[in-house]
Amino acid sequence: MATPLDALDVDLLRVLRESPRIPVVELARTLGVARGTAQARLDRLEREGVVTGFGPDVDLGAAGYPVQAFVSLQIAQARSTTSPPS
């Protein structure tokens, strides 16, 4: 079971949401904690799957892709009634 988030975790996630590429030293300074504390919290949040990446959010419309679609394909295999080529 994952450890519940406390106020520092929530603040850390807020800062990362606003600046995903912030260096850990700057993250620690912004939060008012030691660098090791910020790194340990970040490592735990990654390990527990709370933080899953550090990439930028992309506005697809502004990038030239105004339509986004999700497609699902399900294939049911059936036994072939024809003989294989020789």
N, CA, C and O atoms as a MOPAC input file, in Angstrom:
PM7 MOZYME 1SCF
protein

 N      0.83900 1    -1.18000 1     0.00000 1
 C      0.00000 1     0.00000 1     0.00000 1
 C      0.88400 1     1.24300 1     0.00000 1
 O      1.87000 1     1.30700 1     0.73400 1
 N      0.53900 1     2.21200 1    -0.80600 1
 C      1.31500 1     3.43900 1    -0.92500 1
 C      1.16200 1     4.29600 1     0.33500 1
 O      0.12400 1     4.28400 1     0.99700 1
 N      2.22400 1     5.03600 1     0.64100 1
 C      2.18900 1     5.96200 1     1.75700 1
 C      1.28100 1     7.13800 1     1.39700 1
 O      1.37700 1     7.66400 1     0.28800 1
 N      0.40200 1     7.56300 1     2.31100 1
 C     -0.46000 1     8.71400 1     1.99900 1
 C      0.37300 1     9.97500 1     1.76400 1
 O      1.45300 1    10.13100 1     2.33400 1
 N     -0.13400 1    10.86000 1     0.93000 1
 C      0.55800 1    12.11100 1     0.65100 1
 C      0.35200 1    13.08800 1     1.80600 1
 O     -0.75300 1    13.23100 1     2.32900 1
 N      1.43800 1    13.75600 1     2.19100 1
 C      1.30900 1    14.80300 1     3.19600 1
 C      1.43300 1    16.16200 1     2.50400 1
 O      1.52100 1    16.22800 1     1.27800 1
 N      1.44200 1    17.23600 1     3.28000 1
 C      1.46000 1    18.59100 1     2.71800 1
 C      2.70500 1    18.83200 1     1.87200 1
 O      2.62800 1    19.49400 1     0.83700 1
 N      3.85900 1    18.29900 1     2.30100 1
 C      5.09000 1    18.48400 1     1.53300 1
 C      5.00300 1    17.76500 1     0.18500 1
 O      5.42800 1    18.30300 1    -0.83700 1
 N      4.46100 1    16.57000 1     0.18700 1
 C      4.28100 1    15.83100 1    -1.07400 1
 C      3.38600 1    16.61600 1    -2.03400 1
 O      3.68700 1    16.73000 1    -3.22200 1
 N      2.30300 1    17.14600 1    -1.51500 1
 C      1.36500 1    17.90100 1    -2.35000 1
 C      2.04500 1    19.14600 1    -2.90600 1
 O      1.89100 1    19.46200 1    -4.08600 1
 N      2.80000 1    19.85700 1    -2.06100 1
 C      3.53000 1    21.03800 1    -2.53400 1
 C      4.55300 1    20.65200 1    -3.59800 1
 O      4.69900 1    21.34900 1    -4.60200 1
 N      5.25600 1    19.55000 1    -3.38300 1
 C      6.25200 1    19.08100 1    -4.34800 1
 C      5.58000 1    18.78000 1    -5.68600 1
 O      6.10300 1    19.16000 1    -6.73400 1
 N      4.44900 1    18.11400 1    -5.66800 1
 C      3.73300 1    17.79800 1    -6.90600 1
 C      3.23800 1    19.06700 1    -7.60200 1
 O      3.25200 1    19.14800 1    -8.83100 1
 N      2.80600 1    20.04600 1    -6.82600 1
 C      2.36000 1    21.31500 1    -7.40700 1
 C      3.50500 1    22.01000 1    -8.12200 1
 O      3.34200 1    22.48700 1    -9.24500 1
 N      4.67100 1    22.06900 1    -7.47200 1
 C      5.83900 1    22.70900 1    -8.09100 1
 C      6.24400 1    21.95600 1    -9.35800 1
 O      6.54200 1    22.58000 1   -10.37600 1
 N      6.25900 1    20.63100 1    -9.30700 1
 C      6.62000 1    19.83800 1   -10.48900 1
 C      5.60700 1    20.02100 1   -11.61100 1
 O      5.97800 1    20.00700 1   -12.78500 1
 N      4.35100 1    20.19200 1   -11.27100 1
 C      3.31500 1    20.40400 1   -12.29200 1
 C      3.55400 1    21.74000 1   -13.00500 1
 O      3.38400 1    21.84700 1   -14.21900 1
 N      3.95100 1    22.75500 1   -12.22600 1
 C      4.20500 1    24.07900 1   -12.78800 1
 C      5.53200 1    24.13600 1   -13.55200 1
 O      5.64400 1    24.83400 1   -14.56000 1
 N      6.53700 1    23.39600 1   -13.06400 1
 C      7.87700 1    23.40900 1   -13.67300 1
 C      8.43600 1    21.99100 1   -13.69700 1
 O      9.24800 1    21.64000 1   -12.84100 1
 N      8.01800 1    21.16500 1   -14.66100 1
 C      8.40400 1    19.75100 1   -14.65000 1
 C      9.90600 1    19.49500 1   -14.75600 1
 O     10.37100 1    18.42700 1   -14.35800 1
 N     10.66600 1    20.43700 1   -15.27600 1
 C     12.10500 1    20.21000 1   -15.46000 1
 C     12.95700 1    20.93700 1   -14.42600 1
 O     14.15700 1    21.12200 1   -14.62900 1
 N     12.34500 1    21.34800 1   -13.32400 1
 C     13.06200 1    22.07800 1   -12.28200 1
 C     14.14600 1    21.18600 1   -11.67100 1
 O     13.87900 1    20.02500 1   -11.36000 1
 N     15.35600 1    21.70400 1   -11.49600 1
 C     16.39900 1    20.90700 1   -10.83500 1
 C     16.02500 1    20.63400 1    -9.37100 1
 O     15.31400 1    21.42700 1    -8.75200 1
 N     16.49500 1    19.53500 1    -8.83200 1
 C     16.15200 1    19.15400 1    -7.45900 1
 C     16.61000 1    20.22300 1    -6.46900 1
 O     15.91300 1    20.48700 1    -5.48900 1
 N     17.75700 1    20.83800 1    -6.70200 1
 C     18.25500 1    21.88600 1    -5.79800 1
 C     17.26700 1    23.05600 1    -5.76900 1
 O     16.97200 1    23.59000 1    -4.70000 1
 N     16.76100 1    23.44900 1    -6.92200 1
 C     15.79200 1    24.53600 1    -6.99600 1
 C     14.45700 1    24.10600 1    -6.39000 1
 O     13.78900 1    24.90500 1    -5.73300 1
 N     14.06900 1    22.86000 1    -6.60300 1
 C     12.85400 1    22.31500 1    -6.01300 1
 C     12.93100 1    22.40200 1    -4.49100 1
 O     11.98100 1    22.83000 1    -3.83600 1
 N     14.07200 1    21.99200 1    -3.93600 1
 C     14.27700 1    22.03500 1    -2.48800 1
 C     14.20900 1    23.46900 1    -1.97200 1
 O     13.58600 1    23.73000 1    -0.94200 1
 N     14.84900 1    24.40300 1    -2.68700 1
 C     14.82900 1    25.80300 1    -2.26700 1
 C     13.40400 1    26.35100 1    -2.28400 1
 O     12.99200 1    27.05500 1    -1.36200 1
 N     12.66400 1    26.02800 1    -3.32600 1
 C     11.28200 1    26.49500 1    -3.44100 1
 C     10.41800 1    25.95500 1    -2.30800 1
 O      9.55000 1    26.65900 1    -1.79200 1
 N     10.65600 1    24.71200 1    -1.92600 1
 C      9.86300 1    24.07900 1    -0.87000 1
 C     10.37000 1    24.41200 1     0.53100 1
 O      9.67000 1    24.17700 1     1.51600 1
 N     11.57900 1    24.95500 1     0.62400 1
 C     12.14700 1    25.28400 1     1.92700 1
 C     12.60900 1    24.07200 1     2.70500 1
 O     12.52200 1    24.04200 1     3.93300 1
 N     13.10800 1    23.05800 1     1.98200 1
 C     13.61300 1    21.83600 1     2.62100 1
 C     15.01400 1    21.54100 1     2.10500 1
 O     15.46400 1    22.14500 1     1.13100 1
 N     15.69400 1    20.61900 1     2.75500 1
 C     17.02700 1    20.20700 1     2.31500 1
 C     16.93400 1    19.47100 1     0.98100 1
 O     15.92100 1    18.84600 1     0.66800 1
 N     18.00800 1    19.55900 1     0.20700 1
 C     18.06100 1    18.88700 1    -1.08600 1
 C     17.79900 1    17.38900 1    -0.94300 1
 O     17.06900 1    16.80400 1    -1.74300 1
 N     18.39800 1    16.76800 1     0.08100 1
 C     18.20700 1    15.33600 1     0.31200 1
 C     16.75900 1    14.98300 1     0.60700 1
 O     16.27700 1    13.92500 1     0.20300 1
 N     16.06100 1    15.87500 1     1.31800 1
 C     14.64300 1    15.64900 1     1.61900 1
 C     13.82200 1    15.68800 1     0.33300 1
 O     12.98400 1    14.81800 1     0.10100 1
 N     14.06500 1    16.69900 1    -0.50100 1
 C     13.33700 1    16.81000 1    -1.76900 1
 C     13.61300 1    15.59600 1    -2.65100 1
 O     12.69500 1    15.04800 1    -3.26100 1
 N     14.88400 1    15.17400 1    -2.72000 1
 C     15.23400 1    14.02200 1    -3.55400 1
 C     14.59300 1    12.75000 1    -3.03400 1
 O     14.08700 1    11.94700 1    -3.81700 1
 N     14.60700 1    12.55500 1    -1.71500 1
 C     14.00400 1    11.35500 1    -1.12800 1
 C     12.50200 1    11.31100 1    -1.38400 1
 O     11.95500 1    10.25700 1    -1.70700 1
 N     11.84000 1    12.45100 1    -1.24100 1
 C     10.39900 1    12.50500 1    -1.50700 1
 C     10.10700 1    12.20600 1    -2.96700 1
 O      9.20100 1    11.43400 1    -3.28200 1
 N     10.87600 1    12.81800 1    -3.85300 1
 C     10.68200 1    12.60400 1    -5.28300 1
 C     10.91800 1    11.14100 1    -5.64400 1
 O     10.14200 1    10.55500 1    -6.39900 1
 N     11.98100 1    10.55200 1    -5.11200 1
 C     12.27300 1     9.13300 1    -5.37200 1
 C     11.11500 1     8.24200 1    -4.91000 1
 O     10.71700 1     7.31500 1    -5.61600 1
 N     10.57700 1     8.53300 1    -3.71400 1
 C      9.46800 1     7.72300 1    -3.19500 1
 C      8.22700 1     7.87300 1    -4.07200 1
 O      7.55400 1     6.88500 1    -4.36600 1
 N      7.91900 1     9.09500 1    -4.49100 1
 C      6.74400 1     9.32000 1    -5.33300 1
 C      6.89300 1     8.62600 1    -6.68900 1
 O      5.91100 1     8.13800 1    -7.24900 1
 N      8.10600 1     8.58300 1    -7.20900 1
 C      8.35300 1     7.84500 1    -8.46300 1
 C      8.20000 1     6.34500 1    -8.23100 1
 O      7.53800 1     5.65700 1    -9.00700 1
 N      8.80700 1     5.84600 1    -7.17200 1
 C      8.77600 1     4.42000 1    -6.86500 1
 C      7.34300 1     3.92900 1    -6.65000 1
 O      7.00700 1     2.80800 1    -7.03100 1
 N      6.50000 1     4.76500 1    -6.04100 1
 C      5.12000 1     4.38100 1    -5.76000 1
 C      4.18300 1     4.64900 1    -6.93800 1
 O      2.98500 1     4.38200 1    -6.85000 1
 N      4.72500 1     5.17700 1    -8.04100 1
 C      3.92300 1     5.38900 1    -9.23400 1
 C      3.09200 1     6.66000 1    -9.22400 1
 O      2.25200 1     6.85700 1   -10.10300 1
 N      3.31400 1     7.53100 1    -8.23500 1
 C      2.58100 1     8.80000 1    -8.19300 1
 C      3.10900 1     9.72100 1    -9.28300 1
 O      2.33100 1    10.33800 1   -10.01000 1
 N      4.42400 1     9.81500 1    -9.39600 1
 C      5.07000 1    10.59000 1   -10.45900 1
 C      5.46300 1     9.60500 1   -11.54600 1
 O      6.22100 1     8.66700 1   -11.30100 1
 N      4.94600 1     9.82200 1   -12.74400 1
 C      5.19200 1     8.87000 1   -13.82800 1
 C      6.01100 1     9.43700 1   -14.97000 1
 O      6.35600 1     8.70800 1   -15.90000 1
 N      6.32600 1    10.71300 1   -14.92200 1
 C      7.11700 1    11.30400 1   -15.99500 1
 C      7.37400 1    12.77000 1   -15.74200 1
 O      6.77900 1    13.37200 1   -14.84900 1
 N      8.25600 1    13.33700 1   -16.52600 1
 C      8.63900 1    14.73100 1   -16.35000 1
 C      8.59300 1    15.49300 1   -17.66500 1
 O      9.29300 1    16.49200 1   -17.82600 1
 N      7.79700 1    15.04400 1   -18.58500 1
 C      7.72600 1    15.70000 1   -19.88300 1
 C      6.76800 1    16.86800 1   -19.87100 1
 O      5.96900 1    17.01500 1   -18.94600 1
 N      6.84200 1    17.68300 1   -20.87400 1
 C      5.89400 1    18.78700 1   -20.96200 1
 C      4.51900 1    18.29400 1   -21.40300 1
 O      4.40100 1    17.29900 1   -22.11900 1
 N      3.49000 1    19.00100 1   -20.96900 1
 C      2.15000 1    18.74800 1   -21.49900 1
 C      2.07900 1    19.46100 1   -22.83900 1
 O      2.52700 1    20.60100 1   -22.96500 1
 N      1.52700 1    18.80300 1   -23.82200 1
 C      1.48100 1    19.36900 1   -25.16900 1
 C      0.03000 1    19.67400 1   -25.54000 1
 O     -0.85100 1    18.82800 1   -25.39000 1
 N     -0.20400 1    20.88600 1   -26.02400 1
 C     -1.50700 1    21.25700 1   -26.56400 1
 C     -1.53400 1    20.76500 1   -28.00300 1
 O     -0.90600 1    21.36300 1   -28.87600 1
 N     -2.25100 1    19.68700 1   -28.25200 1
 C     -2.24100 1    19.07600 1   -29.58100 1
 C     -2.79800 1    20.00000 1   -30.65400 1
 O     -2.31200 1    19.98400 1   -31.78500 1
 N     -3.79200 1    20.79700 1   -30.33200 1
 C     -4.34600 1    21.74000 1   -31.29700 1
 C     -3.30900 1    22.75800 1   -31.73800 1
 O     -3.19500 1    23.05300 1   -32.92700 1
 N     -2.54800 1    23.30000 1   -30.78100 1
 C     -1.51600 1    24.27400 1   -31.10600 1
 C     -0.37500 1    23.63600 1   -31.88900 1
 O      0.34200 1    24.32100 1   -32.61800 1
 N     -0.20900 1    22.32800 1   -31.73600 1
 C      0.85000 1    21.61400 1   -32.45300 1
 C      0.39100 1    21.17300 1   -33.84600 1
 O      1.13800 1    20.50900 1   -34.56400 1
 N     -0.83200 1    21.54100 1   -34.22400 1
 C     -1.31200 1    21.19900 1   -35.56300 1
 C     -2.15000 1    19.94000 1   -35.62300 1
 O     -2.42700 1    19.44000 1   -36.71300 1
 N     -2.56200 1    19.41500 1   -34.48000 1
 C     -3.40000 1    18.22000 1   -34.43100 1
 C     -4.69200 1    18.55300 1   -33.68900 1
 O     -4.82500 1    18.22000 1   -32.51200 1
 N     -5.65400 1    19.21000 1   -34.36100 1
 C     -6.85800 1    19.65100 1   -33.66700 1
 C     -7.81700 1    18.52600 1   -33.28200 1
 O     -8.69100 1    18.72300 1   -32.43800 1
 N     -7.66300 1    17.35900 1   -33.88700 1
 C     -8.55600 1    16.24500 1   -33.58500 1
 C     -7.73500 1    15.12800 1   -32.95800 1
 O     -6.67600 1    14.75300 1   -33.46200 1
 N     -8.23600 1    14.61500 1   -31.87000 1
 C     -7.57500 1    13.50000 1   -31.20600 1
 C     -8.57900 1    12.36800 1   -31.12800 1
 O     -9.73400 1    12.58800 1   -30.76600 1
 N     -8.15700 1    11.16700 1   -31.46000 1
 C     -9.06500 1    10.02500 1   -31.44200 1
 C     -8.41800 1     8.85900 1   -30.71800 1
 O     -7.20200 1     8.67200 1   -30.76000 1
 N     -9.24500 1     8.09200 1   -30.06600 1
 C     -8.80300 1     6.87000 1   -29.42500 1
 C     -9.47400 1     5.72300 1   -30.16400 1
 O    -10.69200 1     5.71700 1   -30.34000 1
 N     -8.68300 1     4.76400 1   -30.59000 1
 C     -9.19800 1     3.65900 1   -31.38200 1
 C     -8.88500 1     2.36000 1   -30.65700 1
 O     -7.79100 1     2.17600 1   -30.12400 1
 N     -9.84600 1     1.48100 1   -30.64600 1
 C     -9.65200 1     0.16200 1   -30.05400 1
 C     -9.90000 1    -0.87700 1   -31.13900 1
 O    -10.86900 1    -0.78000 1   -31.89200 1
 N     -9.03700 1    -1.85200 1   -31.21300 1
 C     -9.17100 1    -2.90900 1   -32.20700 1
 C     -9.07500 1    -4.24200 1   -31.48400 1
 O     -8.12800 1    -4.49600 1   -30.73900 1
 N    -10.05500 1    -5.07700 1   -31.71100 1
 C    -10.05500 1    -6.40200 1   -31.10100 1
 C    -10.07300 1    -7.42600 1   -32.22100 1
 O    -10.92700 1    -7.37100 1   -33.10600 1
 N     -9.13800 1    -8.35600 1   -32.18600 1
 C     -9.03800 1    -9.38000 1   -33.22300 1
 C     -9.33800 1   -10.73300 1   -32.59200 1
 O     -8.75300 1   -11.11300 1   -31.57800 1
 N    -10.26100 1   -11.44400 1   -33.21700 1
 C    -10.57700 1   -12.79600 1   -32.77000 1
 C     -9.98700 1   -13.75300 1   -33.79700 1
 O    -10.35200 1   -13.71500 1   -34.97200 1
 N     -9.08700 1   -14.59800 1   -33.35600 1
 C     -8.48800 1   -15.55600 1   -34.27800 1
 C     -9.41600 1   -16.75200 1   -34.43800 1
 O    -10.00200 1   -17.24500 1   -33.47300 1
 N     -9.53100 1   -17.19500 1   -35.66000 1
 C    -10.34800 1   -18.37300 1   -35.95500 1
 C     -9.49700 1   -19.35800 1   -36.74600 1
 O     -8.51300 1   -18.97400 1   -37.37800 1
 N     -9.86900 1   -20.58100 1   -36.70600 1
 C     -9.14000 1   -21.60400 1   -37.44400 1
 C     -9.41300 1   -21.44100 1   -38.93300 1
 O    -10.56200 1   -21.30900 1   -39.35400 1
 N     -8.36800 1   -21.45100 1   -39.70600 1
 C     -8.50000 1   -21.29800 1   -41.16200 1
 C     -9.08200 1   -22.57200 1   -41.77000 1
 O     -8.73100 1   -23.68500 1   -41.37700 1
 N     -9.98200 1   -22.38100 1   -42.74000 1
 C    -10.56700 1   -23.54500 1   -43.41100 1
 C     -9.83600 1   -23.86900 1   -44.70600 1
 O    -10.12100 1   -24.88400 1   -45.34100 1
 N     -8.89600 1   -23.01600 1   -45.10500 1
 C     -8.12100 1   -23.30700 1   -46.32000 1
 C     -6.81100 1   -23.95600 1   -45.92300 1
 O     -6.31800 1   -23.77400 1   -44.81000 1
 N     -6.26400 1   -24.70800 1   -46.84400 1
 C     -5.00500 1   -25.36500 1   -46.56200 1
 C     -3.84800 1   -24.37900 1   -46.79800 1
 O     -3.93600 1   -23.52400 1   -47.67900 1
 N     -2.77200 1   -24.49400 1   -46.02000 1
 C     -1.62800 1   -23.59400 1   -46.19100 1
 C     -0.93300 1   -23.83600 1   -47.52700 1
 O     -0.97900 1   -24.94200 1   -48.06400 1
 N     -0.28800 1   -22.79800 1   -48.06300 1
 C      0.43300 1   -22.97200 1   -49.34700 1
 C      1.56800 1   -23.98100 1   -49.20500 1
 O      2.14800 1   -24.12700 1   -48.12900 1
 N      1.88200 1   -24.67900 1   -50.30300 1
 C      2.95000 1   -25.67400 1   -50.25300 1
 C      4.25400 1   -25.08700 1   -50.69200 1
 O      5.26800 1   -25.78400 1   -50.71400 1

